[in-house]
Amino acid sequence: MTKDVNAERAGALDCATLSDAMDRLGLRGQCERIHGRSEEFQMTGRAYTVRYGPASKPAGTVGDYIDDVPRGAIVVLDNGGREDVTVWGDILTEVAHRRGIAGTLIDGVCRDVALCRRLGYPVFSRGNWMRTGKDRVQLETIGETVAIGSVRVAPGDLVRADADGVVILPSAHESAILDTAEEICRAEDAIRARTSAGVRLDDARREYGYHRLQSAKERV
């Protein structure tokens, strides 16, 4: 398997720093109201996108896609933000965990959260509830652009998630985002080192241009 260098770089950065980098570059990637089912969860990987819609009559299937998801990818499920029915539960968690999938991201809700916590399999969603999506939603598309927390997610986009939430790094801009985030990280580490050495925080921030780190600098 070819090493995904940018995924490794993203995994070494927190979502707050990546968010600051995207602000600086004038990009939107912060998924609104999406959080981990455990504060300990974090994940990094490429998006494998699935979109659901309301069920027809007769209802279509919710999909048996999981065996086609590449190892290390993140399952990205667009259920239109619905919080009344689930699209992820214990069997999917078990199979995904066994197959080495990096995690699941849902614009909607999941269920069976006790199992994902026990296995340490990261699931990020709007919440959790027990009501099944069977006969209430059906699979519409796989491998097309979806929306998660008001953010566009294309197949193969980088997904990074931690205790602060989820950010999406569009493939066309991921290198610029990572370069900028690493620059911000270096400056903030330098500020911490200076304050540990006894320098005043305002002086250290001024020295490393802290108040300009997140300011819009250029469009990509």
C-alpha positions in Angstrom: 0.0 0.0 0.0 1.3 3.4 -1.0 1.9 5.7 2.0 -0.5 8.7 2.1 1.9 11.4 3.3 -0.8 14.1 3.5 -3.0 11.9 5.6 -0.1 11.4 8.0 0.5 15.1 8.1 -3.1 15.8 8.8 -3.2 13.2 11.5 -0.4 15.0 13.3 -2.4 18.2 13.5 -5.4 19.0 15.6 -8.7 20.2 14.1 -8.4 23.7 15.7 -5.1 24.3 13.9 -6.5 23.0 10.6 -9.6 25.2 11.0 -7.3 28.3 11.6 -5.4 27.4 8.4 -8.6 27.1 6.4 -9.7 30.5 7.7 -6.5 32.0 6.7 -6.9 30.6 3.2 -10.5 31.6 2.9 -11.8 28.0 2.7 -14.8 26.4 4.5 -14.3 23.0 5.9 -15.6 23.0 9.5 -18.5 20.6 9.8 -21.2 22.2 12.0 -22.8 20.3 14.9 -20.8 17.1 14.3 -19.1 15.5 17.3 -17.6 12.2 18.3 -19.6 9.7 20.3 -16.7 9.7 22.7 -14.4 12.6 23.5 -11.5 10.1 23.1 -12.3 9.5 19.4 -10.2 10.9 16.6 -9.8 9.8 13.0 -8.0 10.7 9.8 -8.5 9.3 6.4 -9.9 9.6 2.9 -13.7 10.0 2.4 -15.8 7.1 1.0 -19.0 8.9 0.4 -22.6 7.6 0.7 -25.8 9.5 0.3 -29.3 8.6 1.6 -32.7 9.9 0.8 -36.3 9.3 2.1 -37.6 5.8 1.4 -39.8 5.1 -1.6 -42.6 2.5 -1.7 -41.6 -0.2 -1.8 -38.6 1.0 0.2 -35.1 0.6 -1.3 -32.2 -0.9 0.7 -30.0 1.0 3.1 -27.1 -0.5 1.3 -24.5 -3.3 1.8 -21.4 -1.2 0.8 -19.2 -1.8 3.8 -17.1 -4.6 2.2 -16.1 -2.2 -0.7 -14.7 0.5 1.6 -10.9 0.5 1.5 -8.8 -0.1 4.6 -7.9 3.2 6.2 -10.8 5.1 4.6 -13.5 7.0 6.4 -17.2 6.1 5.7 -19.0 9.5 5.1 -22.8 9.2 5.3 -25.0 12.0 4.2 -28.4 11.5 5.7 -29.5 15.1 5.2 -28.9 15.9 8.9 -31.9 13.7 9.9 -32.0 13.0 13.7 -35.1 10.8 13.7 -33.6 7.7 12.0 -30.2 6.0 12.1 -28.0 4.8 9.3 -25.2 3.2 11.3 -25.3 0.5 14.0 -23.6 -2.4 15.7 -23.1 -4.8 12.7 -21.6 -2.0 10.6 -19.3 -1.0 13.5 -18.1 -4.6 13.9 -17.4 -5.1 10.2 -15.7 -1.7 9.8 -13.6 -2.3 12.9 -12.6 -5.7 11.7 -11.7 -4.5 8.2 -9.4 -1.6 9.4 -11.7 1.2 8.3 -10.5 4.4 10.0 -14.0 5.6 11.2 -17.4 6.9 10.3 -18.8 10.4 9.8 -22.5 11.0 9.6 -24.7 14.0 8.9 -27.4 12.4 11.0 -27.4 10.0 13.9 -26.1 6.5 14.8 -27.0 3.9 17.4 -25.3 1.2 19.4 -22.8 3.7 20.7 -21.7 1.4 23.5 -20.1 -1.0 21.0 -18.1 1.7 19.1 -16.8 3.0 22.5 -15.9 -0.5 23.6 -14.1 -1.3 20.4 -12.5 2.2 20.1 -14.0 2.6 16.7 -14.6 6.3 16.1 -18.0 7.5 15.0 -18.8 11.2 14.5 -22.4 12.3 14.1 -25.0 14.8 15.1 -26.1 12.5 17.9 -27.3 9.0 18.7 -30.8 7.4 18.9 -32.1 3.9 18.5 -34.7 4.2 15.8 -33.7 2.2 12.7 -33.5 3.8 9.2 -34.8 0.6 7.5 -37.8 1.3 5.4 -37.5 5.0 6.3 -34.4 5.9 4.3 -32.7 4.3 1.3 -29.4 4.4 -0.4 -29.2 7.0 -3.2 -25.6 7.2 -4.3 -22.1 5.9 -3.5 -18.9 7.8 -4.6 -20.4 11.2 -5.3 -20.1 14.5 -3.6 -22.2 14.8 -0.4 -22.8 17.4 2.4 -21.8 16.9 6.0 -22.5 19.7 8.5 -23.0 22.2 5.6 -19.6 21.3 4.1 -19.1 19.7 0.7 -17.3 16.4 0.8 -16.0 14.8 -2.4 -14.7 11.2 -2.6 -11.1 11.1 -1.6 -11.2 14.4 0.4 -9.2 14.3 3.6 -11.2 14.0 6.8 -9.7 14.9 10.2 -11.7 14.6 13.4 -10.9 14.9 17.1 -12.5 16.2 20.3 -13.2 19.6 18.8 -15.2 18.3 15.8 -14.5 17.5 12.2 -12.8 19.4 9.3 -12.7 18.4 5.6 -9.7 19.2 3.5 -10.7 19.4 -0.1 -8.2 17.5 -2.3 -7.4 20.4 -4.5 -6.3 22.5 -1.5 -5.0 20.0 1.0 -1.3 20.7 0.5 -1.8 24.5 1.0 -3.9 23.8 4.1 -1.4 21.5 5.6 1.5 23.9 4.8 -0.3 26.7 6.5 -1.4 24.6 9.5 2.1 23.5 10.1 3.3 27.1 9.9 0.7 28.1 12.6 1.7 25.1 14.7 5.4 26.0 14.7 4.6 29.6 15.6 2.3 28.5 18.5 4.9 26.1 19.8 7.5 28.9 19.7 5.2 31.1 21.7 4.7 28.4 24.3 8.5 27.9 24.6 9.0 31.6 25.0 6.4 31.9 27.8 7.9 28.9 29.5 11.2 30.7 29.5 9.5 33.7 31.3 8.7 36.0 28.4 5.4 37.8 28.7 2.6 36.3 26.6 1.8 39.6 24.7 5.5 40.0 23.8 5.8 36.4 22.6 2.7 36.7 20.6 3.9 40.0 19.0 7.3 38.4 18.2 5.7 35.5 16.3 2.8 37.4 14.7 0.1 35.5 16.6 -2.7 37.8 15.9 -2.1 37.5 12.1 -1.8 33.7 12.1 -5.4 33.1 11.3 -6.1 36.3 9.3 -7.0 35.9 5.7 -3.7 36.0 3.7 -4.4 34.6 0.3 -7.0 32.8 -1.7 -6.2 29.4 -3.1 
